[in-house]
Amino acid sequence: MRLLVLVILIALIAGCASFHARPISPAGTARAFESRTLASRGLRQFMEKNIHRRIKPWPPSSWDFRMLALAAAYYSPSLDVMRSKWGVSQAAVMTAGGRPNPAASFFGEHHSSTPGGISPWTWGISMDIPIETAGKRGYRIRAAKHLSVAAQLNIAETAWGVWSKLKKSLLDLYAATEGERYLRAQLSAQRSIAKLFEKRLAVGESSRFEVTQSRLALNKMRLLLADNQKRKAQARGTLAMALGLRAKALDGIRISFNLFTRQPRAIALKDIRRKALLGRPDLLAALQEYEASQSALQLEIAKQYPDIHIGPGYEWDQGDNRWALGFSLVLPVLNQNQGPIAEAKARRKELAAKFAALQAGIIGQIDRSEATYAVSLKNLHAADSLVLIEAGNLRAIKARFESGEASRLDMEQEKMELSSVELARFDALVSTQANLMELEDSVQRPLIKQEWPLNKQEIFSDRAIFYTGAHGEKNKQKGGEVKK
C-alpha cells in the first residue's frame, strides 16, 4: 500500500509543469524598439522567406511598397498581438481535448477492540473514474478549433489593415514630396511675375495695387510651401509608425513611389465583389465563430445527459481483502440544463445576425467606394484635358512672345496658370489613388496584384507572416541588433 501511494505521488509530480518567471522590463522593450532598423538581419531572413529569393545587396538601395509591406508585417505590434491570440486559441484546443482525471481517496481506520492476533487497522483505497457521455469532448474540440481558425483569419485581416495603413501613409508622403515640386514651380513663376510688376511700376506701366497683389500671391505661395514641408515631416513620421519603427530609422532610406505613378484605370468588380462577399477574412472569421456557437449549442444539449462515474475500491480490513465496484451519476430531475441551452441558442442567433450585418455593411462599403472611385477617375481625366489645354496655351504664348506680340509678363502668368493646373491634376491623381485604396479595403483584395507582398492564396495560408515577428526574437546584449 505504501509503495502504491509513493508511485502515484511520483507520477503526479513528474507530470506537472513548472513556472518560469518572464518579467517585462520597460527599459529593455524601449531599447529593443529604438534599435530597430531596416538593415536587421532578422528582417532580411523574414523577407527572403516570403519572397523566395535572396536580397542583394542588403539593405536594398531603394524600398518599394512590397518590401516596406513585409517590413511592416515583421515589426507590426498589432500583428504580434494577433499571433499571440492565435497561440492562445491553439492552447484552448488542447484544453478542450483534455479528459477528466480520475480521483483517488485513501483511508485508514483503527478499531479499539479486536480479537487476539488480528490487526486493529483497516486500510483502503477507492477510485472515481469519470466517463463523459453524449460526445461532449468532441463538441468542445470542434468549438475550440473553429475559434482557432477564426483567430488565424484575424491575423490575415490585421495584416491587411497594417498594409492598408502603410500604403495610405506612403501616399501621403508621395503627395507631400511630389507636391513640393509643383509648389516650387509655382513659387518660381510667381516670383518672376512680382519682379516684372515692380519693373513695370518703375516705368509707370503698372499700378501700386497690382504690385501689392503680386507680392501677396508670392507670400501665399511661400506659406503653402512651408505648410507642405510640415506635411512632409508628418507623413514621414506616420510612415515610420506604420512600419513599427522610429522616424530616425528612415534617415538615409530611399523610398520608391513607382506604385503611384501608374495611370489609374477602371476596374471590373463583378467577380471580385462576389469573392469579397464570400471570402473576406473578417467574414470567414465571423463564419467560424458562428460554427463554434453551433458546436457550443450541441455541447449544452449533450450536457442534458449525465456523465457516469465508476468507483472501484479495495479495502484491507483486519486481515480480510475486500473489493468493491460501484457507479454514480447526476439525476437530471430538477435541472435539465435548459438555461445554458437557451443562452447558447441566443448566442448562435446573435452571431448569425452579426454575420448578416457585416455582409450587408461590406456591400454598402463596396458600392460607395466603387461609385467614389468612378467619379474620381472622371475628375482625373478632366484634369488631364485641362493640362493639355494649358500646355497648348503656353506654347501659343511663347510663339507670340518670340514674335513680339506678347510680353514676358503674359508668358510668366501663363506658366503660373499651367503650374496651377498641373498641381490640380496631381491632387486629382492623389485623390484617385486614395479612392482606389478605399475600394481595395472594401474587398480586402489587391486590385493591382504586383503591389502586395503576398498573393491572395498565400495571405490565407500557414506562412511565415502568421508565425514570426520582431517580438519573437532574442536581443543581443547591450541593445545590439535584433537576431532571430
MARVOFI-305824 format. One line per field, with one value per residue (C-alpha): residue number from 1; residue in three letters; x, y, z. Coordinates in nm, 4 decimals, padded with zeros to 6 digits, always signed. Layout:
N
num <- c(NUM, ...)
residu <- c(ALA, ...)
X <- c(X, ...)
Y <- c(Y, ...)
Z <- c(Z, ...)
***
This chain:
484
num <- c(1, 2, 3, 4, 5, 6, 7, 8, 9, 10, 11, 12, 13, 14, 15, 16, 17, 18, 19, 20, 21, 22, 23, 24, 25, 26, 27, 28, 29, 30, 31, 32, 33, 34, 35, 36, 37, 38, 39, 40, 41, 42, 43, 44, 45, 46, 47, 48, 49, 50, 51, 52, 53, 54, 55, 56, 57, 58, 59, 60, 61, 62, 63, 64, 65, 66, 67, 68, 69, 70, 71, 72, 73, 74, 75, 76, 77, 78, 79, 80, 81, 82, 83, 84, 85, 86, 87, 88, 89, 90, 91, 92, 93, 94, 95, 96, 97, 98, 99, 100, 101, 102, 103, 104, 105, 106, 107, 108, 109, 110, 111, 112, 113, 114, 115, 116, 117, 118, 119, 120, 121, 122, 123, 124, 125, 126, 127, 128, 129, 130, 131, 132, 133, 134, 135, 136, 137, 138, 139, 140, 141, 142, 143, 144, 145, 146, 147, 148, 149, 150, 151, 152, 153, 154, 155, 156, 157, 158, 159, 160, 161, 162, 163, 164, 165, 166, 167, 168, 169, 170, 171, 172, 173, 174, 175, 176, 177, 178, 179, 180, 181, 182, 183, 184, 185, 186, 187, 188, 189, 190, 191, 192, 193, 194, 195, 196, 197, 198, 199, 200, 201, 202, 203, 204, 205, 206, 207, 208, 209, 210, 211, 212, 213, 214, 215, 216, 217, 218, 219, 220, 221, 222, 223, 224, 225, 226, 227, 228, 229, 230, 231, 232, 233, 234, 235, 236, 237, 238, 239, 240, 241, 242, 243, 244, 245, 246, 247, 248, 249, 250, 251, 252, 253, 254, 255, 256, 257, 258, 259, 260, 261, 262, 263, 264, 265, 266, 267, 268, 269, 270, 271, 272, 273, 274, 275, 276, 277, 278, 279, 280, 281, 282, 283, 284, 285, 286, 287, 288, 289, 290, 291, 292, 293, 294, 295, 296, 297, 298, 299, 300, 301, 302, 303, 304, 305, 306, 307, 308, 309, 310, 311, 312, 313, 314, 315, 316, 317, 318, 319, 320, 321, 322, 323, 324, 325, 326, 327, 328, 329, 330, 331, 332, 333, 334, 335, 336, 337, 338, 339, 340, 341, 342, 343, 344, 345, 346, 347, 348, 349, 350, 351, 352, 353, 354, 355, 356, 357, 358, 359, 360, 361, 362, 363, 364, 365, 366, 367, 368, 369, 370, 371, 372, 373, 374, 375, 376, 377, 378, 379, 380, 381, 382, 383, 384, 385, 386, 387, 388, 389, 390, 391, 392, 393, 394, 395, 396, 397, 398, 399, 400, 401, 402, 403, 404, 405, 406, 407, 408, 409, 410, 411, 412, 413, 414, 415, 416, 417, 418, 419, 420, 421, 422, 423, 424, 425, 426, 427, 428, 429, 430, 431, 432, 433, 434, 435, 436, 437, 438, 439, 440, 441, 442, 443, 444, 445, 446, 447, 448, 449, 450, 451, 452, 453, 454, 455, 456, 457, 458, 459, 460, 461, 462, 463, 464, 465, 466, 467, 468, 469, 470, 471, 472, 473, 474, 475, 476, 477, 478, 479, 480, 481, 482, 483, 484)
residu <- c(MET, ARG, LEU, LEU, VAL, LEU, VAL, ILE, LEU, ILE, ALA, LEU, ILE, ALA, GLY, CYS, ALA, SER, PHE, HIS, ALA, ARG, PRO, ILE, SER, PRO, ALA, GLY, THR, ALA, ARG, ALA, PHE, GLU, SER, ARG, THR, LEU, ALA, SER, ARG, GLY, LEU, ARG, GLN, PHE, MET, GLU, LYS, ASN, ILE, HIS, ARG, ARG, ILE, LYS, PRO, TRP, PRO, PRO, SER, SER, TRP, ASP, PHE, ARG, MET, LEU, ALA, LEU, ALA, ALA, ALA, TYR, TYR, SER, PRO, SER, LEU, ASP, VAL, MET, ARG, SER, LYS, TRP, GLY, VAL, SER, GLN, ALA, ALA, VAL, MET, THR, ALA, GLY, GLY, ARG, PRO, ASN, PRO, ALA, ALA, SER, PHE, PHE, GLY, GLU, HIS, HIS, SER, SER, THR, PRO, GLY, GLY, ILE, SER, PRO, TRP, THR, TRP, GLY, ILE, SER, MET, ASP, ILE, PRO, ILE, GLU, THR, ALA, GLY, LYS, ARG, GLY, TYR, ARG, ILE, ARG, ALA, ALA, LYS, HIS, LEU, SER, VAL, ALA, ALA, GLN, LEU, ASN, ILE, ALA, GLU, THR, ALA, TRP, GLY, VAL, TRP, SER, LYS, LEU, LYS, LYS, SER, LEU, LEU, ASP, LEU, TYR, ALA, ALA, THR, GLU, GLY, GLU, ARG, TYR, LEU, ARG, ALA, GLN, LEU, SER, ALA, GLN, ARG, SER, ILE, ALA, LYS, LEU, PHE, GLU, LYS, ARG, LEU, ALA, VAL, GLY, GLU, SER, SER, ARG, PHE, GLU, VAL, THR, GLN, SER, ARG, LEU, ALA, LEU, ASN, LYS, MET, ARG, LEU, LEU, LEU, ALA, ASP, ASN, GLN, LYS, ARG, LYS, ALA, GLN, ALA, ARG, GLY, THR, LEU, ALA, MET, ALA, LEU, GLY, LEU, ARG, ALA, LYS, ALA, LEU, ASP, GLY, ILE, ARG, ILE, SER, PHE, ASN, LEU, PHE, THR, ARG, GLN, PRO, ARG, ALA, ILE, ALA, LEU, LYS, ASP, ILE, ARG, ARG, LYS, ALA, LEU, LEU, GLY, ARG, PRO, ASP, LEU, LEU, ALA, ALA, LEU, GLN, GLU, TYR, GLU, ALA, SER, GLN, SER, ALA, LEU, GLN, LEU, GLU, ILE, ALA, LYS, GLN, TYR, PRO, ASP, ILE, HIS, ILE, GLY, PRO, GLY, TYR, GLU, TRP, ASP, GLN, GLY, ASP, ASN, ARG, TRP, ALA, LEU, GLY, PHE, SER, LEU, VAL, LEU, PRO, VAL, LEU, ASN, GLN, ASN, GLN, GLY, PRO, ILE, ALA, GLU, ALA, LYS, ALA, ARG, ARG, LYS, GLU, LEU, ALA, ALA, LYS, PHE, ALA, ALA, LEU, GLN, ALA, GLY, ILE, ILE, GLY, GLN, ILE, ASP, ARG, SER, GLU, ALA, THR, TYR, ALA, VAL, SER, LEU, LYS, ASN, LEU, HIS, ALA, ALA, ASP, SER, LEU, VAL, LEU, ILE, GLU, ALA, GLY, ASN, LEU, ARG, ALA, ILE, LYS, ALA, ARG, PHE, GLU, SER, GLY, GLU, ALA, SER, ARG, LEU, ASP, MET, GLU, GLN, GLU, LYS, MET, GLU, LEU, SER, SER, VAL, GLU, LEU, ALA, ARG, PHE, ASP, ALA, LEU, VAL, SER, THR, GLN, ALA, ASN, LEU, MET, GLU, LEU, GLU, ASP, SER, VAL, GLN, ARG, PRO, LEU, ILE, LYS, GLN, GLU, TRP, PRO, LEU, ASN, LYS, GLN, GLU, ILE, PHE, SER, ASP, ARG, ALA, ILE, PHE, TYR, THR, GLY, ALA, HIS, GLY, GLU, LYS, ASN, LYS, GLN, LYS, GLY, GLY, GLU, VAL, LYS, LYS)
X <- c(+00.0000, +00.2795, +00.4642, +00.1494, +00.0958, +00.4608, +00.4454, +00.1282, +00.2780, +00.5983, +00.3950, +00.1852, +00.4890, +00.6748, +00.3810, +00.3376, +00.4558, +00.6870, +00.6656, +00.9404, +00.9062, +00.9420, +00.9314, +00.8861, +01.1437, +01.0006, +01.3538, +01.4510, +01.1482, +01.2111, +01.5747, +01.4664, +01.2211, +01.4750, +01.7302, +01.5003, +01.6267, +01.5550, +01.9013, +01.8190, +01.9427, +01.6207, +01.4182, +01.6273, +01.5595, +01.1891, +01.1654, +01.3676, +01.1473, +00.8350, +00.9579, +01.1516, +01.4775, +01.7942, +01.8019, +02.1302, +02.2594, +02.1333, +01.9898, +01.8353, +01.9272, +01.5565, +01.2479, +00.9246, +00.5827, +00.6147, +00.9356, +00.8041, +00.4881, +00.6918, +00.8929, +00.5656, +00.4440, +00.7710, +00.7734, +00.3983, +00.2905, -00.0720, +00.0286, +00.2299, -00.0831, -00.2932, -00.0279, -00.0326, -00.4118, -00.3894, -00.1443, -00.3975, -00.6692, -00.4431, -00.3823, -00.7598, -00.7920, -00.5602, -00.7709, -01.0915, -00.9427, -00.8432, -01.0084, -01.1282, -00.8820, -00.9801, -00.9837, -00.8370, -00.9063, -00.7168, -00.8348, -00.7333, -00.9309, -00.8267, -01.0541, -01.0489, -01.1306, -01.0294, -00.9924, -00.6462, -00.3962, -00.5883, -00.4585, -00.6712, -00.6131, -00.8234, -00.6682, -00.8483, -00.8381, -01.1265, -01.1301, -01.3676, -01.3307, -01.5462, -01.6702, -01.8074, -02.1152, -02.3026, -01.9881, -01.9243, -01.5476, -01.5883, -01.8192, -01.5710, -01.2858, -01.4845, -01.5850, -01.2249, -01.0950, -01.3445, -01.2333, -00.8685, -00.9339, -01.1146, -00.8092, -00.5847, -00.8159, -00.7971, -00.4220, -00.4905, -00.7389, -00.4936, -00.2158, -00.4389, -00.5048, -00.1310, -00.0577, -00.3508, -00.2328, +00.1195, +00.0002, -00.2017, +00.0946, +00.3170, +00.0661, +00.0689, +00.4483, +00.4330, +00.1745, +00.3918, +00.7177, +00.5906, +00.3580, +00.6610, +00.7948, +00.4749, +00.4678, +00.8281, +00.7431, +00.4510, +00.6743, +00.9329, +00.6679, +00.5072, +00.8455, +00.9083, +00.5616, +00.6219, +00.9567, +00.8018, +00.5232, +00.7824, +00.9765, +00.6580, +00.5691, +00.9066, +00.8320, +00.4690, +00.3119, +00.1603, -00.0249, +00.0777, -00.2253, -00.1007, +00.2406, +00.0842, -00.1363, +00.1594, +00.3576, +00.0647, +00.0383, +00.4128, +00.3880, +00.0918, +00.2997, +00.5797, +00.3332, +00.1933, +00.5438, +00.6229, +00.2979, +00.3864, +00.7205, +00.5294, +00.3004, +00.6047, +00.7611, +00.4320, +00.3879, +00.7378, +00.6626, +00.3323, +00.5100, +00.7604, +00.4741, +00.3073, +00.6346, +00.6709, +00.9894, +01.1149, +01.1210, +01.5011, +01.5135, +01.4071, +01.7013, +01.9026, +01.6415, +01.5428, +01.1754, +01.0297, +00.6915, +00.6551, +00.3374, +00.1548, +00.2911, +00.0750, -00.2328, -00.5374, -00.7915, -01.1462, -01.1816, -01.4498, -01.5677, -01.8328, -01.6222, -01.4159, -01.7327, -01.8624, -01.5311, -01.5252, -01.8772, -01.7795, -01.4157, -01.3120, -01.1069, -01.3419, -01.6412, -01.4699, -01.3737, -01.7350, -01.8488, -01.6057, -01.7348, -02.0887, -01.9832, -01.8220, -02.1562, -02.3213, -02.0807, -02.1304, -02.5062, -02.4536, -02.2367, -02.5037, -02.7657, -02.5325, -02.4954, -02.8552, -02.7193, -02.5254, -02.1708, -02.1046, -01.8654, -01.7259, -01.5950, -01.3797, -01.2291, -01.0144, -01.0082, -00.7810, -00.9992, -00.8185, -00.6595, -00.9549, -00.9302, -01.2482, -01.3190, -01.5953, -01.7307, -01.9957, -02.1060, -02.2869, -02.4465, -02.6306, -03.0044, -03.1413, -03.4603, -03.4611, -03.2292, -03.2079, -02.9596, -03.2350, -03.0800, -02.7395, -02.9137, -03.1256, -02.8126, -02.6305, -02.9266, -02.9398, -02.5649, -02.5955, -02.8755, -02.6658, -02.3670, -02.5918, -02.7252, -02.3706, -02.2633, -02.5582, -02.4935, -02.1242, -02.2005, -02.4579, -02.2078, -01.9484, -02.1980, -02.2612, -01.8876, -01.8135, -02.0955, -01.9876, -01.6167, -01.6877, -01.9012, -01.6451, -01.3622, -01.5582, -01.6175, -01.2532, -01.1465, -01.3683, -01.2195, -00.8687, -00.9466, -01.0917, -00.7752, -00.5656, -00.7592, -00.7063, -00.3322, -00.3220, -00.5187, -00.2958, +00.0185, -00.1109, -00.1850, +00.1693, +00.3157, +00.0996, +00.2066, +00.5730, +00.5288, +00.3629, +00.6372, +00.9070, +00.7247, +00.6852, +00.3060, +00.3068, +00.5038, +00.7190, +00.4565, +00.1956, +00.4232, +00.5044, +00.1378, +00.0604, +00.3387, +00.1775, -00.1595, -00.0099, +00.1626, -00.1686, -00.3484, -00.0684, -00.0916, -00.4714, -00.4165, -00.1669, -00.4164, -00.6768, -00.4290, -00.3633, -00.7374, -00.7941, -00.5196, -00.6747, -01.0150, -00.8558, -00.7216, -01.0706, -01.2002, -00.9301, -01.0149, -01.3803, -01.2994, -00.9802, -00.8074, -00.5287, -00.6680, -00.3149, -00.1599, +00.2066, +00.1719, +00.1105, +00.3698, +00.1681, -00.0846, -00.4428, -00.3641, -00.0611, -00.2267, -00.4576, -00.2057, +00.0174, +00.3130, +00.5872, +00.3857, +00.1497, +00.4186, +00.7144, +00.7762, +01.0229, +00.8940, +00.9697, +01.3413, +01.6089, +01.8036, +02.1797, +02.3367, +02.3892, +02.0972, +02.2612, +02.0993, +01.7882, +01.8712, +01.6377)
Y <- c(+00.0000, +00.2431, +00.1549, +00.2177, +00.5576, +00.6528, +00.5526, +00.7598, +01.0681, +01.0451, +01.0148, +01.3190, +01.5335, +01.4296, +01.5229, +01.8757, +02.1851, +02.4279, +02.8063, +03.0202, +03.3931, +03.6187, +03.9734, +04.2615, +04.5381, +04.8672, +04.9962, +04.6806, +04.6872, +05.0570, +04.9845, +04.6988, +04.9281, +05.2057, +04.9627, +04.8526, +04.9296, +04.8315, +04.6701, +04.4000, +04.0500, +03.9031, +04.1261, +04.0069, +03.6411, +03.7118, +03.8918, +03.6306, +03.3569, +03.5328, +03.6386, +03.3127, +03.4715, +03.6252, +04.0043, +04.1503, +04.3987, +04.4254, +04.6619, +04.7465, +05.0746, +05.1553, +05.0342, +04.9875, +04.9213, +04.5420, +04.5440, +04.8037, +04.5962, +04.2914, +04.5073, +04.6317, +04.2731, +04.1861, +04.4738, +04.5364, +04.5289, +04.4620, +04.1521, +04.0314, +04.0672, +03.8694, +03.5975, +03.5687, +03.5437, +03.2650, +03.0881, +03.1201, +02.9706, +02.6781, +02.6138, +02.6267, +02.3347, +02.1347, +02.2347, +02.1312, +01.7897, +01.7207, +01.4251, +01.4438, +01.2964, +01.0086, +01.0742, +00.8523, +00.8556, +00.6725, +00.5997, +00.4155, +00.3052, +00.1836, -00.0479, -00.0096, -00.3736, -00.6678, -01.0369, -01.1529, -01.1945, -00.9715, -00.6271, -00.3385, -00.1431, -00.1179, +00.0314, +00.1154, +00.2946, +00.3971, +00.5434, +00.7762, +00.7341, +00.9848, +00.8927, +01.1692, +01.0761, +01.2050, +01.3222, +01.6261, +01.6197, +01.6145, +01.9179, +02.1076, +02.0302, +02.1345, +02.4652, +02.5382, +02.4506, +02.6848, +02.9656, +02.8868, +02.9153, +03.2451, +03.3711, +03.2797, +03.4617, +03.7627, +03.7628, +03.7892, +04.0712, +04.2533, +04.2081, +04.3704, +04.6589, +04.7032, +04.7118, +04.9441, +05.1902, +05.1684, +05.2353, +05.5386, +05.6846, +05.6188, +05.8026, +06.0986, +06.1117, +06.0908, +06.3708, +06.5958, +06.5082, +06.5382, +06.8252, +07.0244, +07.0171, +07.1731, +07.4320, +07.5343, +07.5736, +07.7995, +07.9915, +08.0483, +08.1712, +08.3982, +08.5439, +08.6329, +08.7886, +09.0009, +09.1272, +09.2119, +09.4120, +09.6037, +09.6876, +09.7949, +10.0106, +10.1836, +10.2909, +10.3725, +10.0758, +09.9125, +10.0328, +10.0005, +09.7746, +09.5235, +09.5131, +09.4600, +09.1793, +09.0030, +09.0277, +08.8887, +08.5989, +08.5370, +08.5330, +08.2976, +08.0572, +08.0702, +07.9844, +07.6968, +07.5619, +07.5884, +07.4119, +07.1397, +07.0913, +07.0339, +06.7816, +06.6031, +06.5674, +06.4436, +06.1939, +06.0603, +06.0114, +05.8403, +05.6082, +05.5135, +05.4379, +05.2191, +05.0273, +04.9860, +05.1949, +05.5245, +05.8122, +05.8268, +05.4695, +05.6157, +05.8568, +05.7877, +05.5426, +05.5915, +05.5204, +05.4403, +05.5907, +05.3962, +05.2462, +05.5787, +05.6900, +05.4492, +05.5907, +05.4585, +05.2716, +05.1459, +04.8120, +04.5479, +04.4362, +04.1770, +03.8708, +04.0497, +04.1624, +03.8049, +03.6778, +03.9563, +03.8760, +03.5113, +03.5257, +03.8409, +03.7397, +03.9123, +03.7374, +03.3992, +03.4638, +03.5562, +03.2371, +03.0316, +03.1976, +03.1061, +02.7443, +02.7495, +02.8625, +02.5669, +02.3269, +02.5104, +02.4588, +02.0894, +02.0704, +02.2257, +01.9889, +01.6947, +01.8108, +01.7046, +01.3509, +01.2935, +01.1676, +00.8322, +00.7874, +00.4383, +00.3764, +00.0662, +00.0184, -00.2072, -00.2452, -00.4465, -00.4977, -00.6597, -00.9248, -00.9611, -00.8435, -00.6700, -00.5468, -00.3103, -00.1735, +00.0944, +00.3757, +00.7041, +00.9731, +01.3017, +01.2606, +01.5307, +01.5761, +01.9355, +02.0835, +01.9673, +02.2357, +02.4415, +02.7760, +02.7180, +02.5705, +02.8847, +03.1016, +02.9002, +02.9339, +03.3087, +03.3343, +03.1478, +03.3795, +03.6829, +03.5647, +03.4920, +03.8480, +03.9876, +03.7931, +03.9228, +04.2803, +04.2530, +04.1258, +04.3995, +04.6600, +04.5238, +04.5506, +04.9152, +04.9824, +04.8314, +05.0249, +05.3545, +05.3130, +05.1919, +05.4990, +05.7338, +05.5798, +05.6132, +05.9851, +06.0432, +05.8786, +06.1224, +06.4148, +06.2905, +06.2628, +06.6158, +06.7423, +06.5699, +06.7576, +07.0910, +07.0279, +06.9630, +07.2819, +07.4975, +07.3415, +07.4373, +07.7891, +07.8229, +07.7131, +07.9721, +08.2477, +08.1567, +08.1819, +08.5238, +08.6350, +08.5375, +08.7310, +09.0323, +09.0089, +08.9130, +09.0385, +08.8401, +08.9055, +08.7342, +08.4327, +08.4119, +08.4394, +08.1550, +07.9477, +08.0189, +07.9079, +07.5864, +07.5125, +07.5629, +07.3260, +07.0676, +07.0855, +07.0422, +06.7409, +06.5965, +06.6460, +06.4636, +06.1772, +06.1530, +06.1600, +05.8829, +05.6700, +05.7222, +05.6183, +05.3122, +05.2167, +05.2523, +05.0247, +04.7695, +04.7965, +04.7278, +04.3977, +04.3346, +04.2141, +04.3715, +04.5145, +04.5502, +04.2171, +04.3005, +04.5708, +04.3421, +04.1346, +03.8102, +03.6918, +03.6074, +03.2367, +03.2956, +03.5517, +03.2858, +03.0009, +02.8919, +03.1084, +03.2811, +03.6004, +03.4275, +03.2969, +03.5326, +03.8919, +04.1162, +04.0163, +03.6514, +03.7251, +03.7456, +04.0666, +04.0741, +04.2212, +04.5972, +04.6777, +04.5373, +04.4158, +04.2034, +03.8493, +03.5587)
Z <- c(+00.0000, +00.0875, -00.2299, -00.4347, -00.2762, -00.3375, -00.7047, -00.7599, -00.5922, -00.8010, -01.1217, -01.0325, -00.9514, -01.2683, -01.4906, -01.3513, -01.5339, -01.3597, -01.3579, -01.5068, -01.4482, -01.7518, -01.6182, -01.8612, -01.8484, -01.9813, -02.0339, -02.2211, -02.4527, -02.5211, -02.6109, -02.8382, -03.0172, -03.0588, -03.2041, -03.4859, -03.8341, -04.1921, -04.2022, -03.9455, -04.0265, -03.8900, -04.1229, -04.4163, -04.3301, -04.2941, -04.6278, -04.8164, -04.6748, -04.8025, -05.1466, -05.2099, -05.3216, -05.1899, -05.1487, -05.2708, -05.1821, -04.8271, -04.7253, -05.0640, -05.2290, -05.2724, -05.0853, -05.2795, -05.1304, -05.1419, -04.9392, -04.6958, -04.6500, -04.5485, -04.3077, -04.1561, -04.1178, -03.9439, -03.6970, -03.6535, -03.2855, -03.3822, -03.5781, -03.2784, -03.0660, -03.3144, -03.3430, -02.9634, -02.9636, -03.2177, -02.9859, -02.7044, -02.9256, -03.0167, -02.6483, -02.5986, -02.8434, -02.6164, -02.3164, -02.4913, -02.5712, -02.2122, -02.0442, -01.6821, -01.4355, -01.2086, -00.8364, -00.5681, -00.1963, +00.0748, +00.4253, +00.7373, +01.0412, +01.3851, +01.5746, +01.9510, +02.0204, +01.8031, +01.8668, +01.9641, +01.6823, +01.4367, +01.3333, +01.4629, +01.1393, +00.8254, +00.5114, +00.1906, -00.1446, -00.3680, -00.7195, -00.9034, -01.2817, -01.4757, -01.8231, -02.0438, -02.2426, -02.5484, -02.7316, -02.5100, -02.5636, -02.9409, -02.9341, -02.7144, -02.9520, -03.2586, -03.0995, -02.9979, -03.3456, -03.5105, -03.2802, -03.3561, -03.7307, -03.6647, -03.4746, -03.7685, -04.0081, -03.7771, -03.8414, -04.2147, -04.1555, -03.9302, -04.1879, -04.4471, -04.2100, -04.1476, -04.5207, -04.5905, -04.3266, -04.4661, -04.8206, -04.7115, -04.5209, -04.8241, -05.0446, -04.8031, -04.8217, -05.2017, -05.2150, -04.9982, -05.1764, -05.5330, -05.4456, -05.3318, -05.6873, -05.8249, -05.5468, -05.6170, -05.9867, -05.8891, -05.6487, -05.9225, -06.1670, -05.9069, -05.8110, -06.1759, -06.2012, -05.8884, -06.0246, -06.3606, -06.1929, -05.9895, -06.3058, -06.4808, -06.1767, -06.2030, -06.5614, -06.4883, -06.6693, -06.3566, -06.0513, -05.6886, -05.6372, -05.8957, -05.7307, -05.3893, -05.5190, -05.6803, -05.3551, -05.1569, -05.4008, -05.3624, -04.9824, -05.0061, -05.2172, -04.9594, -04.6826, -04.8885, -04.9410, -04.5682, -04.4843, -04.7320, -04.5558, -04.2331, -04.4087, -04.5448, -04.1988, -04.0535, -04.3383, -04.2794, -03.9104, -03.9901, -04.2342, -03.9642, -03.7235, -03.9877, -04.0207, -03.6438, -03.6420, -03.5086, -03.7547, -03.7429, -03.8789, -04.2160, -04.2308, -04.5450, -04.6774, -05.0402, -05.0941, -05.4351, -05.5274, -05.8540, -05.7139, -05.7545, -06.0901, -06.2892, -06.4523, -06.2608, -06.4698, -06.4436, -06.2650, -06.3242, -05.9802, -06.0633, -05.9854, -05.7194, -05.5395, -05.5230, -05.3856, -05.1262, -05.0078, -04.9693, -04.8708, -04.6859, -04.3792, -04.1350, -04.2959, -04.2787, -03.9157, -03.8316, -04.0033, -03.7942, -03.4783, -03.5830, -03.6370, -03.2928, -03.1481, -03.3223, -03.1527, -02.8215, -02.8538, -02.9261, -02.6157, -02.3948, -02.5354, -02.4682, -02.1079, -02.0519, -02.0416, -01.7194, -01.7099, -01.5482, -01.2559, -01.1975, -00.8456, -00.7932, -00.4456, -00.2326, +00.1457, +00.3713, +00.6772, +00.9695, +00.7533, +00.5138, +00.1480, +00.0362, -00.3211, -00.4311, -00.7600, -00.7998, -01.0246, -00.9859, -01.1991, -01.1565, -01.1990, -01.4357, -01.2381, -01.1144, -01.3778, -01.7386, -01.8474, -02.0110, -01.9120, -02.0755, -02.3821, -02.4158, -02.3808, -02.6472, -02.8847, -02.8259, -02.8812, -03.2107, -03.3197, -03.2227, -03.4280, -03.7268, -03.7079, -03.6784, -03.9850, -04.1876, -04.0669, -04.1529, -04.5013, -04.5578, -04.4411, -04.6828, -04.9711, -04.8843, -04.8466, -05.1888, -05.3582, -05.2017, -05.2771, -05.6318, -05.7069, -05.5486, -05.7483, -06.0737, -06.0065, -05.9161, -06.2428, -06.4372, -06.2465, -06.3226, -06.6936, -06.6883, -06.5174, -06.7835, -07.0524, -06.8757, -06.8553, -07.2306, -07.2977, -07.0766, -07.2243, -07.5678, -07.4450, -07.3117, -07.6450, -07.8207, -07.5774, -07.6278, -08.0046, -07.9687, -07.7272, -07.9751, -08.2475, -08.0192, -07.9898, -07.6161, -07.3170, -07.0779, -06.8106, -07.0281, -07.0634, -06.6888, -06.6000, -06.8385, -06.6772, -06.3420, -06.4777, -06.6168, -06.2846, -06.1029, -06.3404, -06.3113, -05.9315, -05.9529, -06.1797, -05.9301, -05.6465, -05.8578, -05.9087, -05.5335, -05.4650, -05.7203, -05.5672, -05.2225, -05.3549, -05.5146, -05.1708, -05.0238, -05.2975, -05.2156, -04.8463, -04.9222, -05.0950, -04.8922, -05.2053, -05.4093, -05.7317, -05.8702, -05.7722, -05.8066, -05.5417, -05.2476, -05.0588, -05.0813, -05.3346, -05.2427, -05.1937, -04.9732, -04.7482, -04.6003, -04.5853, -04.2983, -04.3919, -04.2003, -04.1771, -03.9344, -03.7041, -03.6806, -03.5942, -03.4193, -03.0743, -03.1477, -03.1393, -02.8755, -02.8350, -02.8259, -02.5167, -02.4857, -02.7118, -03.0238, -03.3421, -03.3096, -03.4147, -03.4886)
***
